[in-house]
């Protein structure tokens, strides 16, 4: 059966580009056409590049001369709208930045461009990317392709919605508290939160979550994850944290399935409710892991994450206050909720206390992963919720607050460890569910190998939302 171009992953498309059976310009035009057709229903893409065609033409020449810059040369990609791209607006979902055109790429975008990726445009985000849904006054609401009455989550909601609907094969996002993993879980994608410092940062927006926000790919297949990771995870002297790691080469060993990993499966955090459908999918994944020969034990999370959870909202509040001090005119154009958030009073001692809490958590995590290879949890505590709500107010019959659905992800950012969200078995209503796998510090490649092993046993690549076929 013939498979349309948009149903193929980036790796397959790249192979055809290098073989000369597919042209980068033609591929770009096909995806731009799909964006034009599908985006009105999903609202994932907020800008299209004026230079994409020229970049695709340059890629075509390189490939014809047998001189591609990398595996991704000629592949179209979308960028989350909190990452700076030369020649494009970077609004951060806020009207204050609406007219700003950037003059340089920040480091991850620069590395994609140097590898020959064709940057097609940018994707929608919540204002300041500090929320778990995707909507703002500038561009409106992004919906979940699997059910357009529901949110795709956030803050990388535009990126996941575009990939999930087949508008683009690849995207990159940011994850400061789950902003890659949870949206990936809600849209049947693979989302990698990389180790702190593994992908160099620099030249971007001010960090609102201290050093916890990292870059990561959003893809349908694991091999696409590895392909992008190898481009992005290259040490750079402009980010000293990246210098502790060797250049990534995960594609080389991706098919080497890990054997008998020591895995702790944590279905629920104490006192925090989890949707029953998610619990069932999680238990099914445990059985799959055991069938592959891994040593799986169930238990409680062996870390004290309560102090970080109690101070989580204060981190963004302190950072938004800093941002407004630097740019006072933001007060005139930003949404009032974020101005109020920024005006919450905190002291220098509060910030130092938060830094101390994070440092202690990182020390605890290093010791825990001395005896474990993987901690496995659900990715989200709640199923996707209505776009009319900022967050679900109830999970499994229990009332929850703004981060009730997000309890499984933020602690990983605090630790700085890598984590990957993979599709689990869906519900009877055919809504995606994600399972999270957390690795030791710097063990991104191990997570990718495990993810490939799982994809080989329980592939999700043939599953598409109905909206993806709207162009037919």
C-alpha positions as CSV (number, residue, x, y, z in Angstrom):
1,X,0.0,0.0,0.0
2,X,1.3,3.4,-1.0
3,X,2.2,5.7,1.9
4,X,1.9,9.4,1.4
5,X,5.0,11.6,1.9
6,X,3.6,13.1,5.1
7,X,3.1,9.6,6.7
8,X,6.8,8.9,6.5
9,X,9.3,9.8,9.2
10,X,12.1,12.2,8.7
11,X,14.7,9.5,8.3
12,X,12.8,7.9,5.4
13,X,12.4,11.2,3.7
14,X,16.1,12.0,4.2
15,X,17.0,8.7,2.6
16,X,15.0,9.5,-0.5
17,X,16.5,13.0,-0.6
18,X,20.0,11.5,-0.7
19,X,19.0,8.9,-3.2
20,X,17.7,11.6,-5.5
21,X,14.2,10.2,-5.6
22,X,12.9,13.2,-3.7
23,X,13.7,16.8,-4.2
24,X,14.1,19.2,-1.2
25,X,12.2,22.0,-3.0
26,X,9.3,19.7,-3.9
27,X,9.2,18.3,-0.4
28,X,9.1,21.8,1.1
29,X,6.3,22.8,-1.2
30,X,4.3,19.7,-0.3
31,X,4.6,20.4,3.4
32,X,3.8,24.1,3.1
33,X,0.6,23.0,1.2
34,X,-0.3,20.7,4.0
35,X,0.2,23.5,6.5
36,X,-2.0,25.8,4.4
37,X,-4.7,23.1,4.3
38,X,-4.6,21.8,7.9
39,X,-3.4,24.8,10.0
40,X,-6.8,26.6,10.0
41,X,-8.3,23.7,11.9
42,X,-5.4,23.2,14.3
43,X,-3.6,26.6,14.6
44,X,-0.2,25.2,15.3
45,X,2.0,27.2,12.9
46,X,2.1,31.0,13.5
47,X,4.8,32.1,11.0
48,X,6.2,30.8,7.7
49,X,9.8,31.6,6.7
50,X,10.5,33.8,3.7
51,X,13.8,32.1,3.2
52,X,12.8,28.4,3.3
53,X,12.5,28.1,-0.5
54,X,16.0,29.5,-1.0
55,X,17.4,27.2,1.7
56,X,15.7,24.2,0.1
57,X,17.2,25.1,-3.3
58,X,20.7,25.3,-1.7
59,X,20.2,21.9,-0.2
60,X,19.1,20.5,-3.6
61,X,22.4,21.7,-5.1
62,X,24.5,20.1,-2.3
63,X,22.7,16.8,-2.5
64,X,23.0,16.8,-6.3
65,X,26.8,17.3,-5.8
66,X,26.9,14.5,-3.3
67,X,27.9,16.9,-0.6
68,X,25.1,16.9,2.0
69,X,25.9,18.7,5.2
70,X,24.3,15.9,7.4
71,X,21.5,13.3,7.5
72,X,19.0,16.1,7.9
73,X,20.1,18.2,4.9
74,X,17.0,19.2,3.0
75,X,14.5,18.1,5.7
76,X,11.8,20.7,6.7
77,X,11.5,21.5,10.4
78,X,9.4,23.8,12.6
79,X,10.8,25.8,15.5
80,X,8.9,26.6,18.7
81,X,8.2,30.4,19.1
82,X,10.4,30.9,22.1
83,X,13.5,30.1,20.2
84,X,15.3,32.8,18.2
85,X,15.5,32.4,14.4
86,X,17.3,34.9,12.2
87,X,15.0,36.9,10.0
88,X,11.8,35.8,11.8
89,X,9.6,37.2,14.6
90,X,10.1,35.8,18.1
91,X,6.9,36.7,20.0
92,X,7.1,34.4,23.0
93,X,3.3,34.5,22.7
94,X,3.3,38.1,24.0
95,X,2.2,41.2,22.2
96,X,5.2,43.1,23.5
97,X,7.5,41.1,21.2
98,X,5.1,40.9,18.2
99,X,7.1,43.3,16.0
100,X,10.5,42.1,16.9
101,X,12.6,40.5,14.1
102,X,15.7,38.7,15.2
103,X,19.1,39.2,13.6
104,X,20.8,36.0,14.6
105,X,20.0,32.4,15.3
106,X,20.4,31.1,18.9
107,X,22.8,28.1,19.2
108,X,20.4,25.2,18.6
109,X,18.8,26.8,15.6
110,X,22.3,27.7,14.3
111,X,23.3,24.0,14.5
112,X,20.2,22.9,12.6
113,X,20.9,25.5,9.9
114,X,24.5,24.4,9.7
115,X,23.3,20.8,9.2
116,X,21.2,21.9,6.2
117,X,17.7,21.7,7.8
118,X,15.1,23.8,6.1
119,X,13.5,26.0,8.7
120,X,9.9,26.3,7.6
121,X,8.4,28.5,10.3
122,X,7.5,28.7,14.0
123,X,4.9,27.2,16.2
124,X,2.4,28.5,18.8
125,X,3.1,28.7,22.5
126,X,1.4,30.0,25.6
127,X,2.5,33.5,26.7
128,X,6.0,33.3,28.2
129,X,5.9,29.5,27.8
130,X,5.1,29.0,31.5
131,X,1.7,27.2,31.1
132,X,0.7,23.6,30.4
133,X,-1.7,24.6,27.5
134,X,-1.2,26.5,24.3
135,X,-3.1,29.7,23.7
136,X,-2.3,33.5,23.7
137,X,-3.9,36.8,22.7
138,X,-1.7,37.1,19.6
139,X,-2.5,33.9,17.8
140,X,-5.3,32.2,19.7
141,X,-5.6,28.6,20.8
142,X,-3.9,25.5,19.4
143,X,-6.0,22.3,19.5
144,X,-5.1,18.7,19.7
145,X,-5.3,16.9,16.3
146,X,-6.7,13.8,18.0
147,X,-9.7,15.7,19.3
148,X,-9.9,19.4,18.3
149,X,-12.0,20.2,21.4
150,X,-9.0,19.3,23.5
151,X,-5.7,20.9,24.2
152,X,-2.4,19.4,23.0
153,X,-0.9,20.6,26.3
154,X,2.0,23.0,26.5
155,X,4.1,24.8,26.2
156,X,5.3,23.0,23.0
157,X,1.7,22.5,21.9
158,X,2.1,24.1,18.5
159,X,5.1,21.9,17.7
160,X,3.5,18.6,18.7
161,X,0.2,19.5,16.9
162,X,2.0,20.2,13.7
163,X,4.0,16.9,13.8
164,X,1.0,14.9,15.0
165,X,-1.1,16.1,12.1
166,X,1.6,15.4,9.5
167,X,2.1,19.1,8.7
168,X,5.9,18.6,9.3
169,X,8.0,15.6,10.1
170,X,10.2,17.3,12.7
171,X,10.1,20.0,15.3
172,X,12.1,21.2,18.2
173,X,10.8,22.5,21.5
174,X,11.8,23.4,25.0
175,X,11.2,21.6,28.3
176,X,11.4,23.5,31.6
177,X,8.9,21.4,33.6
178,X,7.5,18.9,31.1
179,X,6.8,21.2,28.1
180,X,8.1,18.6,25.6
181,X,7.1,15.4,27.3
182,X,3.5,16.1,28.2
183,X,2.5,17.5,24.9
184,X,4.2,14.6,23.2
185,X,2.2,12.3,25.4
186,X,-1.1,14.0,24.4
187,X,-0.4,13.6,20.7
188,X,1.1,10.1,20.3
189,X,4.7,11.5,19.7
190,X,8.1,10.8,21.0
191,X,9.5,13.7,23.1
192,X,13.0,13.9,24.6
193,X,13.9,16.1,27.5
194,X,17.7,16.1,27.2
195,X,20.3,16.1,30.0
196,X,21.0,19.6,31.4
197,X,23.8,21.1,29.2
198,X,23.7,18.3,26.6
199,X,22.4,20.6,23.9
200,X,24.2,23.9,24.2
201,X,22.1,27.0,24.7
202,X,23.0,30.7,24.1
203,X,21.7,33.8,22.3
204,X,18.1,33.2,23.3
205,X,15.5,34.6,25.6
206,X,16.1,35.1,29.3
207,X,15.6,31.8,31.2
208,X,12.4,31.9,33.3
209,X,13.0,28.5,35.0
210,X,16.7,29.0,36.1
211,X,18.8,26.4,34.3
212,X,16.1,23.8,34.1
213,X,14.8,24.5,30.6
214,X,16.4,22.4,27.8
215,X,16.1,21.9,24.1
216,X,14.7,18.6,22.7
217,X,13.2,17.1,19.5
218,X,9.6,16.3,18.9
219,X,9.1,13.5,16.4
220,X,7.0,10.5,15.5
221,X,9.8,7.9,15.3
222,X,12.7,7.2,17.7
223,X,15.2,7.3,14.9
224,X,14.2,10.8,14.0
225,X,14.9,11.7,17.7
226,X,18.4,10.2,17.4
227,X,19.0,12.0,14.1
228,X,18.1,15.4,15.5
229,X,19.8,14.7,18.8
230,X,23.1,14.0,17.0
231,X,22.9,17.4,15.2
232,X,22.0,19.4,18.3
233,X,24.1,17.7,21.0
234,X,27.5,18.9,20.0
235,X,29.7,20.7,22.5
236,X,30.0,24.5,22.1
237,X,32.3,26.8,24.0
238,X,29.5,29.4,24.1
239,X,27.8,27.1,26.7
240,X,30.4,25.7,29.1
241,X,28.0,23.1,30.4
242,X,28.1,21.3,27.1
243,X,31.8,20.8,27.2
244,X,31.5,18.0,29.8
245,X,29.9,15.8,27.1
246,X,31.4,14.0,24.0
247,X,29.8,14.8,20.7
248,X,26.6,12.8,20.3
249,X,26.6,9.9,17.9
250,X,23.5,8.0,19.0
251,X,22.5,6.8,15.5
252,X,25.5,4.5,15.5
253,X,24.3,2.4,18.4
254,X,20.5,3.0,18.2
255,X,19.7,-0.5,17.2
256,X,21.7,-2.1,20.1
257,X,18.8,-3.0,22.4
258,X,19.7,-2.6,26.0
259,X,19.5,-5.8,28.1
260,X,18.2,-6.4,31.6
261,X,18.0,-2.8,32.7
262,X,17.2,-2.1,36.4
263,X,13.9,-0.3,36.3
264,X,11.8,1.2,39.0
265,X,8.2,1.7,38.0
266,X,6.3,4.4,39.9
267,X,2.6,4.5,39.0
268,X,1.6,7.2,41.4
269,X,3.2,9.8,43.6
270,X,1.9,9.9,47.2
271,X,-1.5,11.6,47.4
272,X,-1.6,12.6,43.7
273,X,-4.5,11.2,41.7
274,X,-3.9,9.6,38.3
275,X,-6.5,8.9,35.6
276,X,-7.5,5.2,35.5
277,X,-6.9,4.9,31.7
278,X,-3.3,6.2,32.2
279,X,-2.8,3.7,35.0
280,X,-3.9,0.8,32.8
281,X,-1.6,1.9,30.0
282,X,1.3,2.2,32.4
283,X,0.7,-1.3,33.8
284,X,0.6,-2.7,30.2
285,X,4.0,-1.0,29.6
286,X,5.4,-2.6,32.7
287,X,4.5,-6.0,31.3
288,X,6.1,-5.2,28.0
289,X,9.3,-4.2,29.7
290,X,9.4,-7.5,31.6
291,X,8.8,-9.4,28.4
292,X,11.9,-7.8,27.0
293,X,14.0,-9.1,29.9
294,X,14.3,-6.0,32.0
295,X,14.3,-6.1,35.8
296,X,11.2,-4.2,36.8
297,X,10.2,-3.4,40.4
298,X,7.3,-1.3,41.5
299,X,7.6,1.2,44.3
300,X,7.6,4.8,45.5
301,X,9.8,7.5,44.0
302,X,13.0,7.4,46.1
303,X,13.4,11.2,46.0
304,X,12.0,14.0,48.1
305,X,10.4,16.2,45.5
306,X,8.0,18.0,47.8
307,X,10.3,21.1,48.5
308,X,10.7,21.8,44.8
309,X,7.0,21.3,44.1
310,X,6.1,23.7,46.9
311,X,8.3,26.4,45.3
312,X,7.7,25.7,41.7
313,X,5.3,28.7,41.0
314,X,7.8,31.0,42.8
315,X,10.5,30.3,40.2
316,X,8.5,31.7,37.3
317,X,7.2,34.5,39.4
318,X,10.8,35.6,40.3
319,X,11.9,35.3,36.7
320,X,8.9,37.3,35.3
321,X,9.7,40.0,37.8
322,X,13.3,40.1,36.5
323,X,12.0,40.3,32.9
324,X,9.7,43.2,33.7
325,X,12.5,45.1,35.4
326,X,14.6,44.7,32.2
327,X,11.7,45.6,29.9
328,X,9.2,47.8,31.9
329,X,7.0,48.3,28.8
330,X,6.0,44.6,29.0
331,X,3.5,45.8,31.7
332,X,1.5,47.6,29.0
333,X,1.1,44.6,26.6
334,X,1.4,41.4,28.5
335,X,-1.7,39.6,29.9
336,X,-2.6,40.8,33.4
337,X,-2.3,37.4,35.0
338,X,1.5,37.4,34.2
339,X,1.9,40.9,35.5
340,X,0.2,39.9,38.7
341,X,2.4,36.8,38.9
342,X,5.5,38.9,38.4
343,X,4.4,41.3,41.2
344,X,4.2,38.6,43.8
345,X,6.8,39.5,46.4
346,X,9.9,37.4,46.8
347,X,13.3,38.1,48.4
348,X,16.8,37.2,47.5
349,X,16.7,34.7,50.3
350,X,13.7,33.0,48.6
351,X,15.7,32.5,45.4
352,X,18.8,31.2,47.3
353,X,16.6,28.7,49.1
354,X,15.2,27.5,45.8
355,X,18.7,27.0,44.4
356,X,19.6,25.1,47.5
357,X,16.6,22.8,47.1
358,X,17.5,22.1,43.5
359,X,21.1,21.4,44.4
360,X,20.1,18.9,47.1
361,X,17.6,17.2,44.7
362,X,20.4,16.8,42.1
363,X,22.7,15.2,44.7
364,X,19.9,12.8,45.8
365,X,19.2,11.8,42.2
366,X,22.9,11.0,41.5
367,X,22.8,8.6,44.4
368,X,19.5,7.0,43.3
369,X,20.7,6.3,39.8
370,X,23.8,4.7,41.1
371,X,21.6,1.6,41.8
372,X,19.0,2.1,39.0
373,X,19.1,2.5,35.3
374,X,15.6,3.8,34.7
375,X,12.8,5.3,36.6
376,X,9.5,4.8,34.8
377,X,6.3,6.8,35.4
378,X,3.2,7.9,33.6
379,X,4.0,11.1,31.7
380,X,0.8,12.9,32.7
381,X,-1.6,12.4,35.5
382,X,-4.6,13.5,33.5
383,X,-5.9,12.9,30.0
384,X,-6.1,15.9,27.6
385,X,-8.7,18.4,28.7
386,X,-10.9,21.0,27.1
387,X,-9.4,24.0,25.4
388,X,-11.9,26.1,27.4
389,X,-9.9,25.4,30.6
390,X,-6.3,26.3,31.5
391,X,-5.9,23.0,33.4
392,X,-8.1,20.0,34.5
393,X,-9.7,20.8,37.9
394,X,-10.4,17.1,38.7
395,X,-8.5,13.8,38.2
396,X,-10.2,10.5,39.0
397,X,-12.8,12.3,41.0
398,X,-10.3,14.3,43.1
399,X,-9.9,18.1,42.8
400,X,-6.5,19.2,41.7
401,X,-4.7,22.5,41.2
402,X,-2.8,24.0,38.1
403,X,-0.1,21.4,38.2
404,X,-2.1,18.4,39.2
405,X,-1.7,17.0,35.7
406,X,2.0,17.7,35.6
407,X,3.3,16.0,38.8
408,X,5.4,13.5,37.0
409,X,7.7,15.8,35.0
410,X,9.0,18.9,36.9
411,X,11.2,17.0,39.3
412,X,13.2,15.6,36.3
413,X,14.0,19.2,35.2
414,X,15.1,19.9,38.8
415,X,17.5,16.9,38.7
416,X,18.8,17.8,35.2
417,X,18.4,14.2,34.1
418,X,17.2,13.1,30.6
419,X,13.7,11.7,30.1
420,X,11.7,10.5,27.2
421,X,8.0,10.3,26.6
422,X,6.8,7.3,24.5
423,X,3.3,6.4,23.3
424,X,1.6,3.8,25.4
425,X,-1.6,1.9,24.6
426,X,-4.4,4.3,23.9
427,X,-7.8,4.4,25.6
428,X,-11.0,3.0,24.1
429,X,-11.7,6.6,23.0
430,X,-8.4,6.6,21.0
431,X,-6.8,9.4,22.9
432,X,-3.0,9.2,23.2
433,X,-1.2,8.3,26.5
434,X,2.5,8.8,27.2
435,X,4.8,6.8,29.4
436,X,7.9,8.5,30.8
437,X,11.4,6.9,31.1
438,X,14.0,8.8,33.2
439,X,17.7,8.0,32.9
440,X,20.8,8.7,34.8
441,X,22.6,12.0,34.2
442,X,24.0,12.0,30.6
443,X,22.3,8.8,29.6
444,X,20.3,10.2,26.7
445,X,21.7,7.6,24.3
446,X,20.5,4.8,26.6
447,X,17.0,6.2,26.7
448,X,17.0,6.4,22.9
449,X,18.2,2.7,22.6
450,X,15.4,1.7,25.0
451,X,12.9,3.8,23.1
452,X,13.8,2.1,19.9
453,X,13.5,-1.3,21.5
454,X,10.0,-0.4,22.7
455,X,9.0,1.0,19.3
456,X,10.2,-2.2,17.6
457,X,7.9,-4.2,19.9
458,X,4.9,-1.9,20.1
459,X,5.0,0.6,17.2
460,X,2.7,3.6,17.1
461,X,3.8,4.8,13.7
462,X,0.7,3.7,11.8
463,X,-1.6,5.6,14.1
464,X,-2.9,8.9,12.9
465,X,-5.6,11.3,14.0
466,X,-8.6,11.7,11.6
467,X,-7.8,15.4,11.0
468,X,-4.5,14.4,9.3
469,X,-6.6,13.2,6.3
470,X,-8.5,16.4,5.8
471,X,-6.6,17.3,2.7
472,X,-7.9,14.2,0.8
